[in-house]
Amino acid sequence: MSRFGEPQDAAFRRLNDSISFDWRLSPYDVDQSLAHAAMLAAQRIISAADEAELRRGLEVVRGELADGTFPFAAGDEDIHMAIERRLTEVAGPVGGRLHTARSRNDQVATDVAMFTRAHAHDAGQRVARLARTLIEVAERHLDWPLPGYTHLQRAQPVYLSHHLLAYVWMLIRDRERFAAVVAACGRLPLGAGALAGVNFDTDRHAVAAALGFSAVAENSIDAVSNRDFVLDYLAAAATCATHLSRLGAEIVLWSSEEFGFCEVSDAWASGSSIMPQKKNPDAAELLRAKAPRLVANLSALHGVMHGLPLTYNKDLQEDKEPLFDSCDTLELCLEAAEGMISTITFRADRLAAAASDQFLAATDVADLLVRRGMPFRQAHGIVASLVRTAVTQGKPLSALTRDELVAASPLLDDEFYRLLADGAWLETKVSEGGTSLRRVREQLHHARQSLR
Ligand code: ARG
């Protein structure tokens, strides 16, 4: 019997059905149903014999879902109803007992929490793997100088290891964020029923323990309405993808002939259909471009949740596609970043040539004057005038004459020329977190410790 006198409109079905995407929840749905049935039997809400039949049936259904033989039916609205329908076909009328003391509202919240937890855990591992790869590349290029940039203008030289480690720290923070998402998935919604709790003395803690939740949601209304953990995953994923976009963007710039700092391996590049000389860093470009899509997924779910009255509303079905898309996109991007970075080659000659630009030492010359007693602001002005003289005459700072130096400041002597000799300006960056080799080695050690 049905409450309805008319069949559903075909367009309504297309709008309302979620089976086309929520089939991905099926392994979690089966696990959840097994734990639920076991609890119902332990609490004597269903018989042990019924539970055994449900378990056998659910294992058959799990096998069909796993090997692709599960017979989806035209009327299946979502994965929960499809599994219960099939269970009843396989096990008989006992299948109808599975939904005792459960609603699709607490069921779907539980499946989504389990899915999110698994993918947050996976993202944390992928992030750590990429961070370790970056550490290895940093170690291989420990003392390769390159210009550091501000405003995309050459600013001060740094070691390539130091630059790459900047990304490692972003990823270490991403890993912490994903660990927080795992924790946010830790309270079991199941047992809330439709919204008010259920008319049976269930044991929610037993179900929580069986499914790896550390606690149960305290409020049944909150339990069926809460999607904070999805927002948390989407936010962590958006931030992580934003980090990858900055890495990708730098690889794109650096692999241009104008920079010429690096070359991505052939496995991570593509050619042009018309220009035979081209080797394009497409993977890096796509890392750059994917981030806004993950931000949009976060924004979409914020839009769904905004102002949504308690408790369950069908709006909540719109949590899944943004979540699935962010998981798929982020996991692929992390895998690609890992592959691209582990096979990239850096060009020592080009990096060294760019890093030996003497104007990068301007701050260091100013600090020389500071060490001789001059206030920094005044030293800044004097070095600016020296730079201007050199730029106007089209020569490097070291080609300024002694007379030109002394005219700018009597405090300047041969130490000026010594300071401009190769590399000296990196090893003087001795402050904690700076680019001198001793500090970079320290940093490498801390990064490795953080990833343990
Ligand atoms: N497909 C639904 C969803 O994803 C499952 C829950 C349906 N609950 C309901 N009361 N209609 O949200």
Residues whose N, C-alpha, C, O or C-beta is under 5 A from the ligand:
A	BS01	LIG	S18 D78 R104 N105 V108 L316 Q317
